[in-house]
Amino acid sequence: MTDEPTVEIPFETGDTEKPIEVPAELPVLPLRDTVLFPNSFMPLAVAREASVRLIDEATTSGRMIGVFTQREASTEEPLQDDLYTIGTATHIHKMFKLPDGSLRLIVQGLARVRLDRISQTRPYLKAAVVAADEVLRDEDHVEIDALQRNIKSNFQQVVSLSPLLSDDLQSLAANITDPGKLADFIASSLTTIGTPVKQEVLETLDIRARMDSLNRILIKELEVLELGSKIQSQVQSEVGKNQREYFLREQMKAIQKELGEGDDQAKETEELRDKIEAAGMPEPVKKEALRELDRLSKMPAAAAEYTVSRTYLDWLVALPWAKRTEDAIDLRRAKDVLDADHSGLEKVKDRVLEYLAVRKLNPDVKGPILCFLGPPGVGKTSLAKSIANTLGRKFVRVSLGGMRDEAEIRGHRRTYIGALPGQIIQGLRRAESKNPVFILDEIDKLGADFRGDPASALLEVLDPEQNNTFRDHYLDVAFDLSEVLFLTTANMLDPVPPALRDRMEVLELAGYTEEEKLKIAFEHLIAKQVTNHGLAPEQVEFTEPAVRAVIRNYTREAGVRNLERELGALCRKVARRRAEGDEAKVTITTETVVAMLGAPVFLDEEIENRTKDPGVAVGLAWTPAGGEVLFVEASRMQGGGSLTLTGHLGDVMKESARTALSWFRTNATHYGVDPSFYKDAEIHLHVPSGAIPKDGPSAGVTMVTALASELTGRPVRGDICMTGEITLSGRVLPVGGIKEKVLAARRHGIHEVILPRQNEKNINEDLTPELRSELTIHYVQEIEEVVALALMPSSAQTHTPTLPVTGSVRHTVN
């Protein structure tokens, strides 16, 4: 060794102690993130130039070195303040030089030393050191013994739980009897504790305190390892279960392959994947479909969710995401198809042809939402079918009558058992096309209750600005409805909410005239009924007078449904004759109609009979089934000045009756009636067919005419009828439903009609020239004109003055 001063400290190997000479000045080797304990061996890597030179000189001279840990590992040239004050005197056992110039050492810690001062910095560090003596008090022996046992026990558990520690450490620790060396050995063996914690153990010179600190470290480490072991056990259990299932599935696949049987679930998954790729879905929808397919592939076929998920995917792949029919727009052909399928309805046909013309010029135009408004049986639904045929599109019909659940439109959410998409999505799936003609039938018959309002759900469907992202509750993905041509039908608009009505273009289909019914019968209905009843065209022949008799005497309707039924009844009679053996050809004449159908149901002379007595006037009314003739009867009797109204009248109609009475009382002297007649009389106004509710202002002129007839004693003409609203000042205001009302008058054989002057435009627009030529229409502005036209002349012209028809126009269309 050297002549430098030395300090003798005890050093134990086994149970033998001998002094170890530690120089008072040692070369200092700084360590990064490493703490070397006395009596322990450790491999070190040396790469710094100064450290390499230090090792070369130390191994040549056989001297000890001092090993001190840096406070910060990133410091390249540490000084005294950069090193911990407690280090270890170390002996180098072996040294290996590597090609890059760095060294590998095997060193042994000998004893704790305290850094006093740095005496040299070049070419390497050298410092004055003093011994760091351990403190062991006699009174601590019992506590140290207990701590030693706990430490050994805890260390054994740590070794058994930690995969990083060798099992040999347990036996090595068990053979160490010195408590200080035991603490140093265990602290150096723990690889999971940090450098500051190890340095703290190294700097603790009091053996009892060192062992207490180490015991706490072991307890904490044991808790962490036990928790990690628990987590690992759970993970391994789950992984083991999954691996077991995986191996079983693989074995099952292998067995099925040997038997020639495939994995049905895997096949289904691949088939669905191919369908998803081929469906042409938008990217967000495709992403959702593949996500659901991934869930399905990981789900056992016996799971409750499997069927729900599979049904959902079946709906997604079945929808026409990219399928559409190309429009074959030929305006000439379209007009021919519409004319062949429907007689009349010129305004509606013109609107459809206009839409086709616009679409031919601009194929990207959004389709209108058309609403066909009209009485039953006028061909609203069949007209929609004709439009589909004209466009070459698929046709879908959904009846909204009685629908009360909003989910019928938007569908149910998948959380419900048996959930399905709404009628809109179902209709598109049936059509297998993205741009069908979609008719929503009877939109005025929608209901609403606690389950929701279907009319509100239709607001999005029937809005071209919104329906390109229609989201059904079941699908929960957007579907583009902007290419669908929506058509709706209704008998009346009053029940339709204003917001929904605003989204539709209303086209009114009025009732058919007699000539139009006759044409429809010969072009469509007769051939259909003959075929349906098993007859041939040469076995039965319908004459025009016979069909006209059926129309006039057996049906009173705006459409042709009842006419078709009566023609069917005639065909049934003929079919029965042939079934009984009578093979002769049957010609349906007027006499045959009466013989087969019985006495006429409607007789024209009824009106003449009912208006022979004063107090009965003939009015016109509009109903959802078309126009109808309305009788108003007035009667005067002794009483105390009261007005009685009967006939199931609504509030508006009752107010019209009171207005009529007030006007006549004001103008009673003009008709030779005592103005005080109301004091001692009771007036009764009755509208027959009392079981049918009636309302509206258009019966005002009829009521005032009936009152004037009763109070003047002059009957109302039986060949004239009227409609119009009245005011207290005697004005006649316009009303609606003119075409239906005029057709009703014509059906009853009445060819003279009184109308408000402001309804003249309706006559010119809605009635054909042929129909106008058969009618005499009086346009009036004042009630006096109505009374003058409707009442028959008095036989005694003494008290009833003849009023000039001033301001009125008697208009006969020729």
Buried (B, 14 or more C-beta within 10 A) or exposed (E): EEEEEBBEBEBBEEEEEEEBBBBBBBBBBBBBEBBBBBBBEBEBEBEBEBBBBBBBEBBEEEBBBBBBBBBEEEBEEBEBEBBBEBBBBBBBEEBEEEEEEBBEBBBBBBBBBBBBEBEEBEEBBBBBBEBBEBEBEEEBEEEBEEBBEBBBEBBBBBBEBBEEBEEEBBEEBEEBEBBBBBBBBBBBBBEEBEBEBBBBBBBBBBBBBBBBBBBEBBBEBBEBBEEEBEEEEEEEEEEEEEEEEEEEEEEEBEEBEEEEEEBEBEEBBEEBBEBBEEBEBBEEBBEBBBEBBEEBBEBEEEEEEBEBBBBBBEBBBBBBBEBEBEBEBEEEEBBEBBBEBBBBBEBBBEBBBEBBEEBBEEEEEBBBBBBBBBBBBBBBBEBBBBBBBBBEBBBBBBBBEEBBBBBBBBBBEBEEEEBBBBBBBBBBEBBEBBBBBBBBBBBBBBBBEEEBBBBBBBBBBBBBEBBBEBEBBBBEBBBBBBBBBBBBBBBBBEBBBEEBBEBBEBBBBBBBBBBBBBBBBEEBBBEEBBEEBEBEEEBBBBBEEBBBBBBBBBBBBBBBBBBBEBBBBBBBBBBEBBEEEEEEEBEBBBEBBBEBBEEBEEBEEBBEEBBEEBBBBBBBBBBBBBBBBBBBBBBBEEBEEEBEBEBEBEEBBBEBBBBBBBBBBEBBEBBBBEEEBBEEBBBBBBBEEEEEEBBBBBBBBBBBBBBBBBBBBBBBBBBBBBBBBBEEEBBBBBBBBBBBBBBBBBBBBBBBBBBBBBBBEBBEEBBEEEBBEEBBBBBBBBBBBBBBBBBBEBEEEEEBEEBEBEEBEBBEBE
